[in-house]
Amino acid sequence: MGIALEDFEKGQVITGDPITVTRDELIGFAREFDPQPFHLDEEAAKETFVGTLIGSGWQTACFGMRLLHRDAFRGCTSMGSPGIDELRWLRPVLPGDTLRARIVVEDTRVSASKPDRGLVRFTLALNNHGDHRVMRQGFTVMFARRDTAPSAPRSVAPAPASEPFPEGDDAVLLPFLGEAEIGAVRDLGRHRFEPDAIMAFAKAYDPQDFHTDPEAAEKTHFGGLCASGWHTAAIWMKRLHATWARDIALTARSGPVPQLGPSPGFKDMRWLRPVYAGDTLRYATKLVGARASFSRPGWGIASHHNTAVNQRGEPVFEFTGSVFWQWSA
């Protein structure tokens, strides 16, 4: 066994060497998952809420996962995470920034229902080279207990074969936030998680056996290759932009298009079921709140609840997020 519940104790502080992020790395991630102008191009970014090229917050979270795996997991494999209680993006990550993680063990406990494992509650802070905090999150991870017989791997049924499905052609008008309907739900379409994509993402950000090696994954409690939770989240962002691109195009034909800004963070992210290779998720977002921004006149902050279900209609993913959204024309 590589890493176990007993390797952590309340109050433990874990640190490691920094990593440096490059412009190409930031833009490459944004092109795939978060293609907003302020993540893609310096000149286009000047005309946005942000004003300069910055990295996607979702990639910052993935950098945190990379450092968590290296420094706290020591390159070994955990038993996965049920979710993130809260994550805050406090300062943009810029090309050339150096990021260092400080990981604190807040609590440990043995599972009441599964005696072969326990849970560790962490906080993780990322600081840049100026020692400014760029991200903070609180979350829980499951670990096997040492000298305890493991439970048998799950029996995983192969995902049904499916034909490629085209991008949707539906579109709705994208309102300014001050006019938006609270409770409105937007279907974001489907995404099939292919094995190669699962492994490529995990090797970059979350290199645990059940994400990177199909044979090793079969021997874990998951019983098969499954996607990183951060991959599931990044695809939500990808689907949001693909859908909103159609909405923005429709809106532009009849009037001004509201700008969107960055997100200050999210809460209550839950990975409810594994997303196995071949699974197809359908994502949706629901506007649950809106308020005018006191610090940014003309802008507001939208609260949105987001979900994904698999091809069997089972809930697999949810969280409540926030985003800056232009309040009025």
N, C-alpha and C positions, 0 to 999 in steps of 0.2 A: 504494500500500500504506500502511495506517495504522500498524501496529506490527509489528516484526520481531524475530527472535532477536537481531540485532545491537544492539538498543536496550537490552539488559540485560548487565550484567557482574557477576562474582562480588564480593560485598561491598557492592553498591549498596543503599542504604536509601531507601525511597519512603514518603512521608507525604502527608497532605492534610487538608482541613478536616473537622471532625467532623459527625456527623448526630445529631439528637435523636429518640428514639423515643417514641411516644405510647401511652397506655393503649389507645385505640381500635385502634391498629395491632397491638398485642400480642394483644388479645382477638380481633380479626378473624382473624388467622392461626391462633390456637389453635382457634377454632370450626371452621375448615375442615380443619385437619390434625392438631391435637394437643389434643383437648378434655379435658384433665385439670383437676380443680377448681382447682389452684393457678395455672393459666394463664387462668382464666375469670372468677373472682369473688373479691373480697376476703374476704367472709364465709366462703365455703366453703373458701378457702385456709387459714384459721386452724385448721381441724381436720385438716390434712394434715401430712406430713413436713416441708414447707417452711415453713408458717405465715404466708405472705404471698403476694400476687399477684406472679408473676414471668413473664417472657417464655419461650416455648419455646426450648430450645437449638437446635432446627432453624432457627428464625427468626434467632437470633443468627448462625448460620453463613451464612444468606442475607444478612444485613446485611454480613457480611464479604465476601461475593461482590459485593455492590453497590459497596463501597468499593474492592475489588480492580479491578473493571472501570473505575471512575472514575479511580482514582489510578495504577494500574500499567499498565492497558491503554489509558489515556487516552481512554476512550470508544470504542475500536476493537474489532475482533473477532479473537480468537485462533484456534487450530485445535482448541480443546477440551482437556480434561484426562483422563488415564487414571485419576486417582483421588487419594485422600487417604491419606497414610501413617498419620497419627495426628491426632486432634483431641481437645482437652481443654476442657471447660466448667469454668472455675475459680471463677466467681462469678456469681450470678444477675444478669440484666438486669431492671431495674425500670422502671415507667412514668416517663417524663421523663428517663431516663438519656441522657447524651451519649456517643457512641461515636466513637473515633478509631482508625484503622488504622496500624500500623507494619509495613511489608512489606520483608523482607530477601531479596535474591537470594543463595541459598546456592551455586548452581552453574549452569553452562550447558554444553550439549554439542550437537553435531550428531547427528542420528539416523543410526545405522549402516545402517539398512535403507531409509530414505526420505530421499534427499539434499535434498529441497525444504524440509525442516523441521528444527527442533531442539527441545530440551527445556530448560525452565528450572525449577529446583527452588527453591521459595520457602518461607519461613516467614511467617506472618501472625499478628500479635498485635492483639487488640482491647482497648483500655483505656477505662474510663469517665471521667467528668468529675473523679472523685477520684483519677485516675491509677492505679486498681486494675485489674489484668489480669482480664478476664472470659472470654477465650477465646484459645487458641493452637492453630495447626494447621500441619502440614508437608505439602506437596503439590507436584505437578508439573503444568506447563502446556506444551502444544505451541504453537510459533509458526512461521510461515513464515520462510524465509530470504530476505533482500533480494537482488535481482538473480539469483534462481534460478528457473528455469521451474517453475511449480506443476504438480502432478499433476492429472489430469483428475478432475472430480467423480464420485462414485460413481453407479452406476445404481441407482436406488431403485424397487423394485416397490411399487405401491400396496398398502396394507393391505387385506385382504379385508373386504368389508362384513359386519357382524355385527349381530344383533338385540340390543337392550338385555338385559342379564342381571340377574336379581333378586339382592338381597342374600341370602347363604346363611342357612340356618336351623339349621346344625349348632352344637352347643355341647358343651363339656367342662368338668368341674369345674376351677376354678383353685386350685391348691394353695398353701399357704404354702411359701416357698422351701426350708425345711429338710426338707420332705417331697417335693419335686419330683423327677421322674425325669430324670436326666441323659441326654441323647440324645433326649428327646421332641421330636417335630416337630409344629408347628401350622400347618396350611394357613391362609393369611390371605385367600384369595379373589383376585378379579381386578379390574383397573382398566383402562379404555380411555382412552388419551391423545388427547383431542380437540384440534383445532388452536386453537380459541379459548382453551381453558384453558392450553395450552402458551404461547401468546403473552402472555396476561395475567400469568401467573406470571413469565415472563422480563422483561417490561417493568418489573415491580416490583423484581426482584432480580438478573437476569442478562441484560441487554439486548444480547446479541450477535446478529448478523444471522441466524445459523442457528436461533435460537430465536424471533425476533420478526417475520420477514419471509419469507413463503414464496418469493417470486420471488428475493430476494437469497440465500436459503438454497440454491436450486438451483445457484447459481454457486460455492458454497463446496465444499470437498472432501467435505462430508457429502452433498451432492447433493439435499437436501430438508430441510424443516422438521423439527426434532427437539427433544425436551424437554431443558431444563436438567437436569444431573445432580442438582442440589439439588431440583428438582421430583420426580424419580424417588425421591429419598430421602424427601421430605415425604409422598409417597403411600404409601410403606411405613408411615410412622407413622400415616397415616389408616386404612390397612387393619388395622393392629395394633389400634387402638382400636375399630374397627367389629366386629372378631372378638371381642375381649375383652369388649365390652359384652354379647354373648350369653353368654359364659362366666361373667361376673360375675352376670348375672341368674339363671342356672342354679344357681350356687354359693350364692347368697343364699337359695334355697328350702330348703336343707338345713343351713345353718350359717354361721359367720362367713366374711366375704370378706377375703382379704389385701389390704392397701393396697400401692400402688405409689408409689415416689418418683421423683425426677429421675434423670437419667443423668450420670455424670461424664465420659463421652466414648466414643469408639470408635477402632478402628484398621482398617487394611487395607481401606478402602472402594475398590472398583474398579468403574468404569463400563466394562463389557466390550464393549458394542456400543451404537450409537446407538439411542435410543427415538424412532421416527419418529411423526409424526401418524397416528393411526389404529391404532397398535400397541396390543395388549392384553397387559398383564403379569400373571402370577400370582406372588404373593409367598408366602414361607414363612419361619418362624423356628424355630430349633432351639436348645434349651437345652444349652449345652456346658460349663457350670461353675457352681458355687455355693459361696459361703463366707460365714460369719457376719461381720458388721461389728464391728470392734473399737471404733470411735468412736460407733456408734449401737446400743446394746443393743436386742435384739428385731428387728433388721433384718439383712439380708444383701445381698450384691451378686451378681447373676446375670450370667453371661456368655452371650451368645446370638449365633449365626451366622445371618445373614439373606441370603436370595437372592431373585432374581426371574428368570423366564424369559418370553420373548415367546410369541406365538401359534404360532411354529414350534418351540417347545421349546428355543430357543437361550438360554444364560445371558447376561443383560445387566447384572446388578447384584449386588454382594455386599458385605458388611462384617461385622465382628465388634464387637458393642457390649456395653455394661454398663449396669445399672440397679439402683437400690436397690429391694428387694422385702422385704416383711415376712417375717421368718424363721419365726415361730410365732405361734399365737393368744395 
